[in-house]
Amino acid sequence: AGEDHGVDRIDNKGLQLVELLYCGRGGEIPAAHCRKMETEGFVAGEDKAARAAEEEEVDDDEWSDLERFDNFSRSQHPLRRLVCVRGLPDLVASLTVQEALRGVLPALEEAVQDEESSVRDALASNLAATAKSLLERATPDEQRQVVEQLWIVSEALLKDKDQQVKNVAEDGVVEYVPLCSKELIMSPIMASVLELANGDVEEHRMTAMKLLGEFSFALGQQTVKETVSGVLVNLASDAMFRVRKTAALYIGKVCRWVPKEHAVSTLLPIYLALADDEIWGVRKACAESMADVAAALPADIRGTTILPLFDKLATDVSRWVRNSAFQHLGPLIATLSCEEVTPKLLQYYASMATGKGNSGGAGDSEMPTFCAYNFPAVVLTVGRDNWKHLEEAYKELVKDIQWKVRRTLSFSVHEIALILGPELTQSSLLPALDTFLRDLDEVKVGVLQNLAKLLGVLTPAARQQYVPLLCNLEMESDNWRFRQLLAQQLGELFFLFEEEVIQTELYPIFMKLCRDPVAEVRNMAGQQLIPILARLKDLKVNWMDEFIEELQDLATDRLFQHRLMFAHMCHAMAKQGDDMDREVFNKDFLPQLLDLSEDQVGNIRQRAGLALQLLVGMSGIDDSKVKARIAKLVSDKDIEVLRSMGCAMNLGTTSCRHYNLANGAAKDAELRAAMTS
């Protein structure tokens, strides 16, 4: 909701209502609806003259999108101005860069002065998307114009009186500045940011520090050393603790982009001083940036400064500082070499699994979450030889009472297995795997999503015991997404098992999933056909003909869903291009695909047509038959078939040519009538 400036205010319910009415086409909001919203508190304006002006506003159906933007951006109605700004990325994407420079960007300079903070907030949230759309298409001269105009808007939003608007604008600027050339970053952007850094307003200095830290990587080492570093040194000794806190938060990012000797001689002393600040918020920020600072320093310096500093922050008088230190211990360990990670540091980390850290007091519920999240990175850093220092902590996390902790671990079991290898995985991780498989669906899904990768680490004998699990997943009726996850990994699973298991278990599972009642499951199974065929070819199975015939049965099945499945399968194969066995496709799949292109169901003809288009000109494919059937589809009477064929091939009057027009629906109806007459 907007701030109370004595003008119209907007809430989420009102916004949803106006978006439904507006529908992206600029449809006029009936006055009766506006009055209803006013009586229900959606619009709380008291100015009767302003209300009258709002109701007198027109919305012409013949307006182009740009004309509608021009009129609505100056509307008396705040809801119209809001929806107008929210549609900014789509609008500029439909215009040329010159049209946007002339007709859109100048209007944004007025929007930043809008009395409704929700409008300014929406504008700030669309800065990056608008900049990206324009900069990707602009010439060098146009890029300068775009940046200069957008920066005027950005700078105003960065100075906005509303903190939410300011925060969103900062994120937007951080996102789009890397898209600019270094020359454009230096002027006008960098010059303005330096003015903010040297200004009298505390919030402006904080904003400048954040921006300089975030896009240091785009400035070049020399600029960061000579300019950004100097600003950081000044702000790190600022009288206002919030400025020092921001400097502490971003010093690590700056350290990464200066020469190591400069980081050691100039920035490290500043960082250590901030870590000793009397304000706990500044020390907490130092704990948050510790991993970045450590990554920028030589190993010998880290050992004598950063590791002792962690000891200090981990035992700080402030609970918030201690928690922050432990929260970022995982990323810190990940920046070190195995030799630098001391047993004491691993002991600190392992203690987080019980939620106690090193305090020895009451546990903190967030500690196990931090520990679980960083576990794969820590294991990767210290290696399997140090698993003995982490195994007990892992067992504690597996049985943690918080399901979110267990869920985090379940998504990383396969990563840890790859690090530990078959032997340790079997002894240490398989019990955890079995526990997760009996857990809540929210936990179970992490294991199932990466099951093929995990089974790939195991020995063939250990792998064999999980075959029944695959069969149970195929029969899963309560959660079809589990069947979809199984279908997604079938290609990998076929390569993990030998012919006997494939023929007796995986082949039947694949065919059942191809006939699954849920379309997403069927389509996912169909996408696995190419690796499955490749595996069967490698094995030289003597039942390949039986397999192909069962697939072909789908193409003539009485259920249209199964015929559509065969078309989806062919489309997925055709998209693979060179990876597809064209000889097999031409002999065993193309005849059925050509028949399906004449199916009585329009969806099937549409999907078959999409597949046929990909086959045009492909060597090893009967091109004449493909082109002949495409020619028939181009004259199809189903508008959706025409839409897909025309859009892809630039044929006919389809929605591809008029989808942006206000009368697009009428054009579709006109075309349908012409086709059926």
LINMO-V118550 format. One record per helix or strand. SS is the DSSP state (h for helix, s for strand). FROM is the first residue (numbers start at 1). TO is the last residue. If there is no record, write none. Layout:
BEGIN
ss:SS from:FROM to:TO
ss:SS from:FROM to:TO
END
This chain:
BEGIN
ss:h from:12 to:22
ss:h from:31 to:39
ss:h from:48 to:56
ss:h from:65 to:72
ss:h from:78 to:86
ss:h from:88 to:93
ss:h from:97 to:103
ss:h from:105 to:111
ss:h from:117 to:125
ss:h from:127 to:135
ss:h from:140 to:158
ss:h from:163 to:177
ss:h from:182 to:197
ss:h from:202 to:214
ss:h from:216 to:218
ss:h from:221 to:236
ss:h from:241 to:255
ss:h from:260 to:274
ss:h from:280 to:288
ss:h from:290 to:295
ss:h from:299 to:314
ss:h from:319 to:327
ss:h from:329 to:335
ss:h from:343 to:354
ss:h from:367 to:382
ss:h from:384 to:389
ss:h from:391 to:398
ss:h from:403 to:410
ss:h from:413 to:437
ss:h from:441 to:449
ss:h from:451 to:457
ss:h from:460 to:464
ss:h from:467 to:474
ss:h from:480 to:488
ss:h from:490 to:496
ss:h from:499 to:514
ss:h from:519 to:526
ss:h from:529 to:539
ss:h from:544 to:555
ss:h from:560 to:575
ss:h from:577 to:579
ss:h from:582 to:588
ss:h from:590 to:596
ss:h from:602 to:615
ss:h from:623 to:634
ss:h from:639 to:649
ss:h from:655 to:658
ss:h from:664 to:676
END
